[in-house]
Amino acid sequence: MSENKQELAQTKAVAASEKYQAFVVVDQGSLDEAGNVLSAIKAVRKQVKEVFKPMIDTAKATLKEVKDQFDRFDSPLAVCDKNVKANMGSYKAEQDRIAREELYRIESEARKKAEDERLREAERLEAQGKKEEAEKVVAAPIVIPKPVPQPDVKTEKATFRKTWKGEVVDIGILVKAIADGNESIDFIQPNTTELNSFARDIKEEREENGIRFYFDTVVANR
């Protein structure tokens, strides 16, 4: 019985689709007829829904049950995975910070040593009456070799990858920068929800400041 009901609904749906897919409103008569067409389509869709909705509900219930079982066992593991990765990332970031500070310390000490040596050389030359040579020594740029960085933090079972991101910290400054041509307009996007809400409030066709408010005509079955 249910199979016959399903076949009947499918047959009616195909027939209605073929019959009405090319329907076009061109005058008052066809406009009036369009109401009958909508009613006929609505009736067939109701039959299709009556047949397939129980199947959809059963499938959803089964899917939900399986998903609940999956989440029951997988969610705690996902939390553990996230926590371990966060700890690894924090450790890596801390080691990178320590390495940067060490490089800065080594470079600073090397620069200070070079500056002290240059000053002693200038003083020696000046003591010998070679003032012009002493001034050249003082004016010469200090060149120090780049310190060798420490080996990067690694582990065999995981990799570390930098993911660069951007965030807006002051929308007003960003908007002004875009208006001045200093930033890309792609960095912002319209808030369609707010625009539509405002359009419903004013109920007025208007175009100003780069925004157009208008209405669409929506047809509903009676």
HURA-V827726 format. One record per pair of residues at least 6 apart in sequence whose C-alpha atoms are under 7 Angstrom apart, sorted by the first residue. I is the first residue (numbers start at 0). GAP is how many residues later the second one is. Records with the same first field share a line. If there is no record, write none. Layout:
BEGIN
I->GAP + GAP
END
This chain:
BEGIN
5->45
8->38 + 39
11->32
12->31
15->25
24->6
37->183
38->182
91->61
98->51
102->44 + 46
105->41
106->40
109->34
110->33
113->28
117->19 + 20
118->19
121->12 + 15 + 16
124->6 + 8 + 9
125->8
176->6
177->6 + 7
198->14
203->9
204->8 + 9
205->6 + 7 + 8
206->6
END
